[in-house]
Amino acid sequence: MLDNILTETTSSSLTIGHLLVCMLVSLGLGVFLAILHTFRNTYSKNFIVTLALLPAIVQVVITIVNGNLGTGVAVMGAFSLVRFRSVPGNSREIGSIFLAMAVGLAAGMGYLGAAVMMSVVIGGAMMLLVSLPLGKKGCTKRELKITIPENLDYTGIFDDIFSKYAGRVQLNRVKTVNMGSLYELCFQVDLKAEQEEKKMLDEIRCRNGNLPITCGRVPESREEL
């Protein structure tokens, strides 16, 4: 099952039949990986389409340059340029891209059985890990923006409230707003219990004179590799 189907073509020219079989298998595995990436995840259509086509693209390139060292080095240099034409992605997107490229490499070398096994085993492990309650504690992280008057000293002004409702609190940014008459404090807060979020905000409103408060989840875009 894990044999190289291209063994018989190493001493002769590559046949269209072998190339077509490898391409169809790579394309099918790419679609499988794209569907797998949508499992309990946020995604864009462009990324899903790219992920589905990536194994077939890598497979065709590797199949064509197989055994040609000079062409292989040139292709490697061309692939490295893609890094500078792309935006950073989160950790799961990077993992899916690496898996798609690994599947394409295996199929391009003719190891279709290994490509299928890699997709099924690693894909199944990914679904299992996503389903487990790992990192559930991250749901209690909040980005909290509090507006206070300029005559208040923001150093430690909310410490007693945070000690009651939050664990770890970090002041990330302070900026002046409304022509310098107000301060906006940006905190990253780990809540002890999500259901007590409103109670914390009510006590902060009493402290800051009912000025605007913004509380939301920490943006996922910060999780980059």
N, C-alpha and C positions, 0 to 999 in steps of 0.2 A: 504493500500500500504506500510505503514511504519511498519507493524507488524513484529514480530520476527518469522521467519519460523522454528526456532529451539526450540520453546517453548515446543512442544510436545516431544522433545527428552531429556529435562533436567532431567527427572526422569528415563530415560532408556538409553541404549547405543546409540551412534551416528550411524545413518544409512549411508550407502554408497551413497544413493540417495541424501540426503540433502548435504552431503559433496561435491558431484560432481556438484550439482546445484550452490552452493556457489563458488566453484572453477572456474567454467565456467564464472559466472558473474564477478568474480574478475579479471580473465584473460582478458575478454572483456573490462572491464573498464581500466585495465592497458594498453592495446593497445591504447585505446582512449586517455589516459593521455600522452602516449608516442608520439602519433601524434600531440597532442595539444602542447607539449613542442617544437616541431620543427617549430612552427609558428613564423616566423620572428626572428629566433634565430640561433646561431651557436651551434653545438652539435657533439658528436662522436657516432659511431654506438654502441659501448659498453655501453655507458650511456643510449641510447634509449632502448636497449634490457633489461638492468637491470631495467629500469623504467617500462617497460611493464610487467615484471615478478614479481616485488616487491609486488603489491597488493595480488596476488595469494599466494605468499610465506607467507606473514603476515597472510592472511586469514586462511590458513591451520594450522599454528602454533596456532593461537588464538582459532580456532575451537577445536583443539585437547586438549588444556589445559583449556578450558572453565569449570569453576567450581572447578578446582584443584589449590588451593592457592600455594602449595609448588612448583608444576611444573611451575606455572606462574612466581614466583619469580626467579626461575632458568633460564627461558627463557629471562626474563628482563635483567638478568646479562649477558647472552650470547649476546643479542642484543647490550648491551653497549660496548662490545669489538669491534664491527664493526667500531666504531668511530676511533679507533686507528689503523685500517687497511685501512684507506681511506685517499685520498688527499683532501684538502679544495676545495670547489666548489664556484661558484658565487652565488649571491642571488637568481636568478631564478631557478637554479638547486636545491638549498636547499628547495625552496618553492615547487617544483614539487615532491621532495622526501617525504616531510611531507604530501602533499596531497595524494600521493600513499599509504603511510602507514596508513593514516586516512581512506581511502577507504577500505584497507585491514582489518583494525580493525572492521569497521562497517559490512563488509561482514562476517568476522569471527564470529561476535556475532549473525549473522542471519538477520541483518537489511539490506536486499538487496535493498529495496526501498530507504532507506536513503543513501546508497552507490551510487546508480544511481543519485539521486537528488544532492548529494554533488558534484559528478563529473561534472554534466551538469551545475549547477549554478556557482560553483567556476571556472570551466573551461571557461565558457562564460565570467565571469568577468575578468579572466586573459587575454583572447583574446581582450576584449574591452580596458583594460588598456594598453596593448601592442600597440594597434592600435592608441591610443590617442597620441598627440605630447607632452607627458610628458618627461621632461628631455632632450628636444631637444637641450638645450643650451650646453649640454655636447659634442656635435659634434664639438664645436669650441676649445676644449681643445687640446693642443699639447705638446708633449715632444720635447724640442729643445736642441740639443747639438751643442755647438759652440766651435771651436778650435781657440785659440789666442796665439801669441808669449809670451814667458816667461817675456819679458821686459814690457808688458802692465799690468797695474793695473786693474784687472777685476771688482773691486768694483765700481758699478755705471756706467760702461763704455757704456752700452747699454740702460740706463734709458730713454734718450730722444726718442729713437726709439720705445721702448716698450710703452711709454706713448702715442705715436701716433697710434699704431696698436693693442695694447692689453689692457685688463682691469687688471686682477690680474696676477701678475708674481711672481714666487717663485723660488729661486735658491736652488736646491735640493742637488747637489753634485759638487765638484771640484776635478779633479784628473790630475796628470801629465802624459804626453804621450811623445813618441819619446825620451826616455832617459832623460826626465826632461826638454827638450828644449821647450815644448809646454804645455799649459793648456787646458783641456777640461771642459767646463762649461755645466752643465745639468740643464735646466730650465723647469718648468711646466708653460705654458702660456695659458691664456684664450684670444683668438682672438676676437676683436670687430666685424670683418667681415671676413668670410672664403676667399672671393675673393681677399682680400688684403694680403694674405699670401706671395705671390711672391714678392710684393713690400717691405715687411718687410725683407725678406731674402736678397734681393738685397742691401738694405741699410746696413745690417749687414755684407755682404761680403766686402763692401767698407771699413767698419770699422776694420775688422779683417785681412785685407790683403789677401782676397780671399782664406783663409784656409778652410778646410772642415767644412761643416755645415750639420747636420742631423735634419730633422723635420718630426715628425710622430705623429699619434694618441697615446694617453695614453693607454697602454695595458689593456685589459679588465680583465686579470687575477688578477689585483690588487683589483678588487671588490670581496672581500671574506667575508664570515661570519664565 
